[in-house]
Amino acid sequence: MSAAVVISRCSDTAQFAAILALVHDAFGRLTPPSGALNETVDDVAARFTAGPVLIAEAEGELVGSLYCVLKGDGLYLTRMAVRPDRQKQGIGRALLMAAEAEARALGAQKLTLRVRVNLPENRAFFERAGFRVTGQGQDPGRPPYEAMERPLTDFAP
Ligand SMILES: CC(C)(COP(=O)(O)OP(=O)(O)OC[C@H]1O[C@@H](n2cnc3c(N)ncnc32)[C@H](O)[C@@H]1OP(=O)(O)O)[C@@H](O)C(=O)NCCC(=O)NCCS
């Protein structure tokens, strides 16, 4: 990853609109369309209230984001987004590493997420990052998904 990319926890509500635009940009190419495209700044605010919102910035521009929320003993990750012109540069992996630090700080024992069954490249990406499939499911009117998780790498009970 470029040394110029900095990952941090969002602490400025003025960034919500930029985060929303980034998520819309990153998820705008999925078929069928992602529910992310229906979300508004209020939804970003709700994510922010629920748990850490991680952001990646390069030279003052937002290039990545990831919503995290504690669910049981796992930190659940959702809407991971990297600006299309900055993908495949290690920003996604860097967001995952930051999420692991958040998970540890919150006392979680694992990272959890869902990937659409019709996006095998996403599943492969997370498998290469150490996640494994733990189940399947489908919400009404939405594409089927696989649940994935990864224990914290040096978790000690
Ligand atoms: C999924 C997503 C978040 C991944 O982000 P990313 O920043 O592209 O991820 P990374 O760059 O860390 O890794 C992607 C690949 O690029 C490779 N890569 C990393 N740095 C690289 C570099 N400097 N040069 C070339 N390749 C590189 C990684 O090894 C990885 O390869 P792999 O998939 O074979 O393991 C991004 O593609 C995205 O926003 N997609 C649209 C939204 C989406 O589907 N989100 C996930 C929902 S589950």
The ligand as an ORCA input file, in Angstrom:
! r2SCAN-3c Opt
* xyz 0 1
  C     -13.577     -5.452     -1.872
  C     -12.730     -4.184     -1.778
  C     -13.134     -3.432     -0.520
  C     -11.252     -4.592     -1.683
  O     -10.471     -3.418     -1.496
  P      -8.993     -3.273     -2.137
  O      -8.396     -2.052     -1.580
  O      -9.060     -3.392     -3.626
  O      -8.256     -4.553     -1.525
  P      -6.690     -4.809     -1.514
  O      -5.984     -3.893     -2.462
  O      -6.241     -4.803     -0.105
  O      -6.615     -6.273     -2.047
  C      -7.160     -6.597     -3.329
  C      -6.137     -7.349     -4.125
  O      -5.140     -6.439     -4.581
  C      -3.870     -6.980     -4.297
  N      -2.922     -5.881     -4.073
  C      -2.699     -5.227     -2.920
  N      -1.748     -4.285     -3.097
  C      -1.393     -4.357     -4.393
  C      -0.483     -3.639     -5.195
  N       0.259     -2.651     -4.696
  N      -0.391     -3.964     -6.490
  C      -1.148     -4.947     -7.021
  N      -2.032     -5.678     -6.313
  C      -2.154     -5.370     -5.022
  C      -4.080     -7.766     -3.041
  O      -3.077     -8.768     -2.903
  C      -5.411     -8.378     -3.324
  O      -5.268     -9.491     -4.128
  P      -6.180    -10.774     -3.937
  O      -7.615    -10.314     -4.108
  O      -5.700    -11.681     -4.996
  O      -5.930    -11.256     -2.534
  C     -12.920     -3.278     -3.010
  O     -12.691     -4.045     -4.178
  C     -14.283     -2.637     -3.135
  O     -14.520     -1.532     -2.628
  N     -15.240     -3.324     -3.834
  C     -16.592     -2.804     -4.061
  C     -17.445     -2.884     -2.829
  C     -17.495     -4.292     -2.293
  O     -17.783     -5.252     -2.989
  N     -17.226     -4.407     -0.955
  C     -17.163     -5.675     -0.250
  C     -18.514     -6.153      0.115
  S     -18.428     -7.751      0.938
*
